[in-house]
């Protein structure tokens, strides 16, 4: 079995490679879509089909719990209309500074959107409002 830390480093290097090819904005768009695509696939491979369709809020609550359970972040919570990720593995692994416009933040937004879409027929759109290593905040609608 491959060490998960090695896979994370490989992913971060992939992000850097995509940025080198298409720039920050292009990488952000690609990685957000990658998160939207991989989120549902990951959940389906882990838990199969859900027996029920959830409303958006309940899907978001469950997404927070699943992200913690899978180890994507130490804490993922809903706080005053925001989604807050604390000590996430992705921004912590970057060698460079993190901002709301960082492609890795776009990947996280897409991943959460993908998780919610797997559990709910309602669409959710996240907007990063602040980001630094180990702390990312999104609003959502």
C-alpha positions in Angstrom: 0.0 0.0 0.0 1.3 3.5 -0.9 1.8 5.9 2.0 -1.0 8.5 1.9 1.6 11.3 2.5 3.3 10.3 -0.7 0.0 10.5 -2.6 -0.7 13.9 -1.1 2.8 15.2 -2.2 2.2 13.8 -5.7 -1.2 15.6 -5.8 0.3 18.9 -4.7 3.0 18.5 -7.3 0.3 17.8 -9.9 -1.4 21.1 -8.9 1.9 22.9 -9.4 2.3 21.3 -12.8 -1.2 22.3 -13.9 -0.5 25.9 -12.7 2.7 25.9 -14.8 0.8 24.9 -17.9 -2.4 27.0 -17.7 -1.7 29.6 -15.0 -3.5 30.2 -11.7 -7.0 31.0 -13.1 -6.9 28.0 -15.5 -5.7 25.7 -12.8 -8.4 26.9 -10.4 -11.1 26.2 -13.0 -9.7 22.7 -13.8 -9.2 21.8 -10.2 -12.6 22.9 -9.1 -14.2 20.8 -11.8 -11.9 17.9 -10.8 -13.2 18.2 -7.2 -16.8 18.3 -8.4 -16.1 15.1 -10.5 -14.1 13.2 -7.9 -16.2 13.9 -4.8 -19.2 11.9 -5.9 -17.0 9.1 -7.3 -15.1 8.8 -4.1 -18.3 8.7 -2.0 -19.9 6.1 -4.3 -16.8 3.9 -4.1 -16.8 4.1 -0.3 -20.5 3.9 0.6 -22.4 3.0 -2.6 -25.7 4.6 -3.5 -27.4 6.5 -0.7 -30.8 5.1 0.3 -32.3 8.5 0.4 -31.9 11.9 -1.2 -31.1 14.7 1.3 -31.9 18.3 1.2 -28.9 20.7 0.6 -28.5 21.6 4.3 -28.5 18.0 5.5 -26.2 17.0 2.7 -23.8 19.8 3.7 -23.9 18.7 7.4 -23.1 15.1 6.4 -20.4 16.3 4.0 -18.6 18.1 6.9 -18.7 14.9 9.0 -17.5 12.7 6.1 -14.6 15.1 5.3 -13.4 14.9 8.9 -13.9 11.1 8.9 -11.8 10.7 5.7 -9.1 12.9 7.2 -9.3 15.8 4.7 -9.3 18.2 7.7 -9.2 18.1 11.4 -12.4 20.1 11.7 -15.0 21.0 9.1 -17.9 22.9 10.4 -20.8 25.2 9.5 -20.4 28.5 11.3 -22.8 31.5 10.8 -23.5 30.7 7.1 -19.9 29.7 6.4 -18.1 26.4 5.8 -14.9 26.4 7.8 -12.1 23.9 7.3 -9.4 23.8 10.0 -6.1 22.0 9.5 -6.9 20.6 6.1 -4.3 18.4 4.5 -4.2 20.2 1.1 -3.3 23.8 2.1 -1.0 22.4 4.8 1.0 20.5 2.2 1.6 23.5 -0.1 5.1 25.1 0.0 3.7 28.5 -1.1 1.3 30.9 0.6 -2.4 30.2 0.3 -5.1 32.7 -0.7 -8.8 32.4 -1.6 -7.7 32.4 -5.3 -5.3 29.5 -4.9 -6.1 26.5 -7.2 -6.0 24.1 -4.2 -8.8 26.2 -2.5 -10.8 25.8 -5.8 -10.3 22.0 -5.6 -11.6 22.0 -2.0 -14.7 24.0 -3.1 -15.3 21.6 -5.9 -14.8 18.5 -3.7 -17.4 19.8 -1.2 -19.8 20.7 -4.0 -19.3 17.2 -5.4 -20.0 15.6 -2.1 -23.2 17.6 -1.6 -24.3 16.8 -5.2 -23.9 13.1 -4.5 -26.3 13.3 -1.6 -28.7 16.0 -2.7 -30.5 16.9 -5.9 -30.0 20.6 -5.0 -26.9 22.4 -6.3 -24.5 24.2 -4.0 -22.0 26.8 -5.0 -19.1 27.7 -2.7 -17.2 31.0 -2.7 -13.9 31.3 -0.8 -13.8 34.3 1.5 -10.5 33.6 3.3 -7.7 31.1 3.0 -4.4 30.5 4.6 -2.4 27.4 5.4 -4.7 25.3 7.7 -7.7 27.5 7.6 -10.2 28.0 4.7 -13.6 29.6 4.8 -16.3 29.5 2.2 -19.8 31.0 1.9 -22.3 29.0 0.1 -25.6 29.4 -1.8 
